[in-house]
């Protein structure tokens, strides 16, 4: 059983309250690679993914060196096949908070299907902050059944990838292009190429699309518009006892720590400068990247973009609402938008 949360990286700054109130110190902890923090610092996650922990061993780990700054990314390629993926879910209230359990069963290794020797395209799957490639593994199996070659990876500073610091997408977009280069060298980059990301990964997918011509389609699930708003929402939901002034001080110093302009950390800035077409997804109960924030990104996007609003879904759980999301995501990947109840952004009037 694997648990997924969003707020583990806030825990360490909380532990140093007694010794430091320095915004620069907190900013450096925000930028520190999540995989360097002990797991016990994170609060209990509200989402549990249940699948055999060994199933990823069916897809050998590969590595690619990226940078600067230098890092080594771990990734796995999931080839098109019949995996017989079955999904079940349940949810319950615990201390007034909704918790979810999503169970996945699959037949591994998969049986070859029509697309095994000629994939329909390549999908790069991008996980959220503080987790790893396992978080998007169910999507890889589901999409591979439909003919898509899928690339799972641990982002810089996550999972088994290296890199002592994360850059909230500013440097990671270049990492992803270097990953594509490696996949292409192995003759496994079947066009068209798409990116699907959730939360932190959703914001990264949008940013990557603005500068990478090989990426044709993007699905952004619960992406953040402004980094500071998302971080403060995490504090409100998971660590209300943590003084907001401390987090704000860290956020104020974060651009200097990362050597970037403050607005460059915001996905809304990136889209305003270079709008792209994308499929956006948000849950009505999302407290981290609420509907208003995701709608702002949708409104900054290029004409033809679509917005799916999933009833009752929280930030942590919306990615796994397969019944709601699989049909429109598959249609989007195939260039057949409008296959679900979505808002479709029309062309701007002259």
N, C-alpha and C positions, 0 to 999 in steps of 0.2 A: 504494500500500500504506500502510495506517495502523496504527500500533502503539499498543497500550493498556497502560498500567501503573498503579500505584497510589501510587508513592512519591516522585514528583518534588519535592513540596513539602517533603520532609525535607532536600533537598540544600543549600539555602541556609544553614540553621542550621549545617550541618556545615562550611561554608566559613568561618564566623566564629568557630570554636572558639578560634582563636589570639588573638582580640581581645575576646571577651566570653563570660562565663559567666552572664550575667544572665537569670533566668527571664522577666522582662518582655520583654526583647529577643526571646527565642526565641518567646514567645507571640505577639508582634506579627508575626513572620515566619510563624507557623502560620496566622494570620488573614489574611495578605496574599493578595490575589486570585491564584489559580494562573496566570492568563493574563499576569501581569506578570513571571513568571520565564522566563528563556531556556530553551528546550527541551533544550539540551545538559547542563543540570544533572541531568536525570533519568537514572537507570540504565536499561539496556536493558530494554524491556518484554517480558514473556513471552507476549504475545498479539499476533498480527498479524491485522488485518482487511483483506481484499483486495477492493476494488471500485473502479470507475471514479471518480476523484476529482471528475469533473464532474457526477455523477448528481444531486447535490443542487440543481444549478442548474435542474432541472425543477420545483422547488418554490420560488417566489420568497421571498426573505427579507423578513420584516416586523419591526417594532420596536414595543415598548411601554415607556413610562416607568413605573417602579414606585418604591416607597419609602414612607416614609423607612427608612433613608438612601437618597437618590436613586440610581437605576441605570437603565440602558436595556437591555432584554433583546431579543436576537434570537431569532426563532422562525420556523418553517416549517410549513405545513399540508399534509399528505399526504392527498389525497382518495381515497375508495374507488375502486378500479379493478383490472383484471387486470394485474399487473406481471410475472407469470411468474417469480417469485423462485426461484432454485435455490441450494442451499447445499451446499458440500463442505468437508471439514476434514481436517487431518492434525496429528499431534503427534510430538514427538521429545524426546530427552534432550540437554541441553547443560549441561555443568558440574554434573551431578547435579540439574538443575532441568528440569521439564517445560515445554516451549514448545508453543504452538498456533498454527496458521494456519487461519483460517476464510475461505473464498472465497464471494463472493456475486455472482450474475449476475441481471440483471433486464432486462425490456424497457421502455424509457422513451421517450416518455411512455406511461403505461398505457392500455389500452383500457377504455372504460366497462364496468362490470358492473351487476348487478342493483341494487346499493346506491349507485351513484354519485349518483343524484338524491335518495336517501332513506337516509342512513347509519344503521347500527344503533345508533350512539352515538359518543361522543368519547373518545379515549384520549390522555392527556398522558403523554409518555415522558420520564423523568428519568435523566440520565446520572450516572456516578460522578465522584469527585473528580479534578480535574486534566485531564479530557478535554473533550468538547463534544458537541453534538447528534448528530454523525456516529456516535457510539458506539452510539446506539439506532436509527439509521436503518434497519438491516435489519429490526428489529421493526416499524417503521412500515410498511414495504412489505408485510410478511407479514400484519399485522393488517388493513391496508387492503384486501388481497385478499379478506378475509372480511367486508368491509362496514363497517369502523370508520374513521371520520375520525380521523386521528392528528395530534397537535401535538408537534413536536420543538422543543426550545429549548436555548439555551445558558444555563445557570444564572448567577446573579449572579457576576461575577468569573471566568467561564469563556468560552472560545471568543471570539466577537465581542461578547459582552455587556460592559457596563461595571460599575463598582463596585469600589472599591479594596480592599475587605475582604469576607470571607465570614463567615457566622455559624452554620455547621453546622446549618442548618435553622431556627434560631430566628426570623430575619427572612425567610428565603427562603419560608416557608409563605405569608406575606402577599403576597410577589411573585407566587406562583402564582395566588392568588385574583384579583389585579389582572390577570394574564394572562387568566384566564377571563372577566373583565369585558370585556376587549378583543375576545376571540373572540366573545362574545355580541353585542357592538355590531356586529360584522360579520355577524351572523345565521348563525354557523357553529358554535354550541354546541348540538349535537344530543344530547339526553339518551338513555340514562344516561351519566354521566361517570365514567371510571375513570382511575386513575393507576398506571403501572407504572414502577418505578425499580430501579436496580441499585446496590449498595454504598451510597455516600453518597446517591444518588438514591432508593434503597429506604428508607433511614431517613427521608428527607424526605417520601416518599409517605405513610408511616405517620403522621408528625407532621401533615401537611397534612390528612389524612382526619379527624383528631380535632377539627379546628376549622372544616372547610369542608363545609357541609351538601350542597352540589351534587355532591360526590364520593361515588359510591355503592359503588365497588369498588376494591380495592387489591391489587396484586401487588408484593411486596417481595422482591427477589432479593439475597441476601447482605447484609442490612442490619446495621449495627452496633448492639449493645445499649448498650454503654458506649463513648463516644468515646475515652477514655484507653486502654482495652484495645486497640482497633483501631489506634491510633497506635503503641503500643508493639509490637504484632505486626508492623506495617509495618517498624519499625526492626529488629526481629529478623530478618525475612525479607530485607530489602534493604540494611541499613546496620548490620550488627552491630558495626562498628568505631566507631560513634557512641555515646558514653557514654549509657547509659539515664538517668543522673541529670540530664543536660542536658535531655532530652525531658520527664522528669517535672517538672523545674522550670518548663518552659514550660507544660505542662498545668496546673500548679497556678495559674499566673498568668493563664491564658487566660480564665476566667470574668470576671475583673476587666477585662481588656482589652475584652471584648465587652459588659461591663455586664449580665451575666446571673448568675443563681444557678448554682452548679456543677452541680447535678443536672439542670438544664434542658438541658444539652448531651447527656444520655443518652436514647436512644429508649425504654429500659425505664421511665424515670420518666414519660415522656409516656403510654405505654400503661397503666401502673399507675393513673394518674390518670383516664384515660378510654379504656378498652379499645374497640377496633374490630375488626370482622371483616376478616380478610385472608388471602390466599394467600401463604405464605412458601416460599422456595426457598433451598437451601444445598447446596453440594457437599461430599462426604465428605473431600476433600483441601484444603478451605479453611483456610488458615493465618492469614488476616486476621480474618475473622468466622467462627470455627469453629462446628461443629454445636451445641455446648453453648450458645454465645451466642445463636444464632438460635432454638434451642429455648426459651430463656428468654423471648424476645419472643413466641413462639408461645403459651407458657403464660400470658403476661400479656394476650393478646388475648381478644376476645369469643368466646363459643361459636359454633361453625360455621366457625371458621378451619381452615385446612388447612396442612400442612407437607409439602413435597416434598423428599426427600433424593436428590441426583443422584450416583450412584456415580462415583468417580475424578475428579470435576470440581473444579478449583481455583477460588479466589476470582475470579481475573481471567478465567477461561474459562467459568464456569458459565452466564453470561447467553446464550451462543451455542450451547448444547446444544439446538438447535431440535427435534431428534427427540424429546427427552425432555420439553420444556417446551411446545411449541406446543399439543398437544391439551388438557392440563389448563388452560393459560392461557385458551384460547378458551372452554372449558367454564365457567371461573370468570367470564369477562366476560359470558357468556350466562345466568349465574345457575344453572348446572347443575354444581355442585361434585361432587367424588368421582369424577372421570373418569380418575384415574390412581392408582398405588399411593402413597397419601398417608396421613398421620396426620390424623385429623379430631377436633378438639377438641369433646367432647360438652358439653351443658348442665351447669352445676354442679348438684350434688345439693342438695336443700333441707335 
